[in-house]
């Protein structure tokens, strides 16, 4: 996927001044789109046990709906589809009655959402100066946390009001609660699709020196560049991909753990845990640039890589504590700290990739980054946790232990790789 493909959905227009009010408008609109995308993507996490019960599925089969079906289409289809289509597929998820139907509609959601993140990163990099880029990136990266939290909250509200909704809208009365939830969370995206038509193509910019601003690279030169700097890019990409296992795997199975281990009802988990993910995840994302500046002010030129490394260490230690915490409230408290810390470094990490990569290679770098994050986070994370639960521990009630094992190993592995990438980042940025 090249930079042209990443941006093909956005209509061209005249030159737009960097850091302008319109640029901030685009950031907030893209953030809203990213939020809606994650609502459609993550709402399934609250519906695991009802779907399992209705369709007689295992945790591994459910994990394929959560991850593999979505990831496969997400990385294959690239920027072909758009907001309206993924919203329609989310609604269709609520109309399914067979496993294969739900699998295919989840794949449709993934295919349609594939355009958003790469296009958003590329647009924002050109809409903002190097000084304002980390803050703009942090706002855009609020989308996953907002969406993940709102998915649980919205799902909880729909579950709680399922009977009333069936009475108000007779056409929905025949749907089960989990089907109704998919339908209701898919509708807002249809309105968002119209608003995105107001986004215009910015003038191409570069954060490099004037002497290199008009530099172009052939495919051979691009491959040679990444190979020459593999000491940084390989550690950086794989390290963040391992951290993505925590970011996607933890909120995927945490609701199921709270319901199975503590007997909490889905509506309560959706509201309590969803609010936590929404607030603490957003605080984490928005705080990232401040932490990065704090580290930079103390002489750490590798701050954009040091920040995720430190967060990964603490997240790994907190994850291993999950099955040993007593009580529902204590578990929510530890989960809240994990949500805060795994969200904190991502805006910084994204802007570091833009800064350390030549302008004409940024689209390729972002595509590689999102491909690996999608494979590890969307594809591997839900299924590996489910595999440990079903085939290693052989007890669905022990999903908390599976979470602890997989997320701890992934986070500490990420910290080790990122610590090795720090010195090479300074060379790449220079």
GIRA-V473691 format. One line per field, one symbol per residue. phi: phi as a letter, one per 40 degrees, with the letter a starting at -180 (. if undefined). psi: psi as a letter, one per 40 degrees, with the letter a starting at -180 (. if undefined). A space follows every 50 residues. Layout:
BEGIN
phi=???
psi=???
END
This chain:
BEGIN
phi=.cccccbcccccaccbccgcdcccccdcccccccccdccccccdccbdcc cdccbfbcccccccccbccccdcccccfccbacdccccccccdcbcbbdc cccccccccccccccccdcccccccccbcdcccdccccccccddcccccc ccccccccccbdccccccbdcccccccccccdcccccdccccdccccccb ccccbacccccbcccbbcccccccccccbcdccccccccccccccccccc ccbcdccccccbgccdcccdcccccccccccccccccdccccccccccgc ccdcccdccccccccccccccdcbccgcccccccdcccdccccdcccccc ccccccbddcbcccccccdcccccccccccdcccccccccbbcfaccccc ccdccccccccccccccccccccccdcccc
psi=hiddddedehiiaihhhieidddddddddddddddddddddedddeeddd ddddefiiddddddddcdddddddedeafdiadddddddddddeeieidd ddddddddddddedddddddddddddeiiddeddddddddeddddddddd ddddddddddedddddddgddedeiiddddddddeddddddddddeeehi hiihiieiiddedehihiddddddddddfddddddddddddddddddddd ededdddddddefiidddddddddddddddddddddeddddddddddeeg efdddddddddddddddddeedeehhiddddddddddddddeddeddddd dddddehideedddddddddddddddddddddddddddddeddfhdefdd ddddddddddddddddddddedddddddd.
END
